[in-house]
Amino acid sequence: MRIPYKNSVVFAGFIGNEVEARALGSGDAVCSIRIASKHSWKDATQGWKESTEWATAVFYRQDANDVAAACSKGDFIHVEGRKFSREWTDTAKVKRRSEEIIVTGWHKVDIGEVGQRQAPAAASVPADSKANPVTDAPKPAATRRQQAKSKDYNYSRDGGR
């Protein structure tokens, strides 16, 4: 029996560095960004605490060019991809390790619009109109991952019964 594995990461946060695409030796474009995300919790004795988690996201080919053109430092971005670890020895003969997210889907989030959609005043909407401006708003384009057909695996022990 072959066991299907899934290496999947979703990370959202603010871009912490300038976004710039560069070319690999093969001619393919690559872009690496650092993304910061915060987590807050209430401590029983000292009140609210907060920590920041950083992740490195790596974009290849057309995604690298697109993110470099559309995003800049401080923008809020949502990325999906797979975790990738690499090891190397630097010039001082010290072993190094880095963990990255190889991005397969992403979108920039306009945080100015999040949670601020409001229905228009009753006078501006005809009474017989069935349109709902909140739910009928245009949906973002599907990511490449959503466009590609994927195999769905059932990870439950009972086989999905």
N, C-alpha and C positions, 0 to 999 in steps of 0.2 A: 504494500500500500504506500502510495506516495503522499506525503503530508505537504499541503500547500502552506507556504509561509507568506507573511505580509509585512513589508517594511514600509510603513506609512507615517508621515509626520505632517501636522498642520500647525502653523505658527503665524501669529498676527502681532504686529507691533509697529513701532516707529523706526524709520530708517536712520541709522546713526552715522553714516559716512556719505561722502559725495558719491554719486552713482556714475560710473564710467565703464563703458564696454571697451574691451581690448581684444586683439586677435591672437589666437594660438598659432603655433607653428604650422598647423594644418590649414590655417585660414579661417577656421570657425571662430565666431565671436564668443566671448565669455565675459561675465560680469559677476562680481562678488559684492554682496552688501552685508552689513551687520544690522540686525534687527533687535530692538530692545522691547521687552514686554514686562509689565509690572504685575506683581501679585500682592494683594493686601489681605491682612487678616487681623482679627482682634485677639490680642494676648489677654489672658485672664488677669494679669497683674499690672501691666504697663500700658494698656490701651492699644491703639492701632500700630501695627508694624507693616513694613513694606519692603519688598526685595525686587530687584531688577534682574531679569534673566536675558542673556544675550545669545543670539544664534547667528551663524554665518550661513547665508543662502547663496547658492551658486546657480546662475542661469547660463544656458548654452544656446548657441545658434540664434535663431530669430527672437527667442524670448529675451536673450541678452540685449539685443538691439532695441527691442520694444521697451524693456524696463528702463534702459538708459535714456530713452527719448521721453518717457512718460513720467518718471519719478525723480525726486531729488531728496536731499537730506531733510528729515523732519516729516516726510509724508508717511501716512499710515498705509501699511500693505499687508495683505493676507496671502500666504504662500502655502502650497501643498507640494509634497515631494517625498523623497526617501532619504533616510539617514545614511551618511557615508563617512567612514573613519579612514584616515590615512596616517601613516607613520613615516618619518624620515630622520636623517641625521644631519644636523646643521653644520656649519663650517667649524664650529668649536667642538665637534664630535659629541654633541649632546643629542640624545634621542628626543624627538618631538612627536607629538600626536595632536591631531585636530579632528574635530567632528563637524560635519557640514550637512546642510540640507541641499540635495540635488533637486532643483525645482522642476516639477512637471506641470504645475498650474499655479496661476497667481492672478490677483487683481488688486488694483489700488482702491482704497476706500476713502471716499470724501466724507470725513467725519463731521463736516459742517452740516450735512444733510441727515445724518443718522439721528433718528428719534425726533426730527423736527417737521415731519410731514403732517400737514393738517388738511382736513376736509375743507373745501371752499364754503363760503357762507351760503345759507339756504337760498337766498335770493338769486344767486348766480347759477344755480343748478335747477334745471327744469324738474318739476315734481314727478313726471313720468320717466325720468332718466334712471336707468339701472346702473350707470357707471359709478364706480367707487374709485376716487383718485388715489387712495392709499393702496388698495390691492390691485388695481388695474394699471399701476405705474409700469413703465417698461422694465423688463428684467435684464440683468447684465448678460453679455454674451457668454456662452458656455466655454469653459476652459478646454484646452486640447485633450485633457484627460477625460472630460465628460463627453467629448465628441467621439472618442475612440471606443470601440466595443470592448468591454472587459469581461473576463470570466468571473462569475460570482462563486465564491467558495463558501461552503457551510462549515463553520468551525465548531458547531455544537456536537456534543458527545452522542446525542440520540439521533443524529442524522437528519435533524429538522422535522422529526415526527411530532 
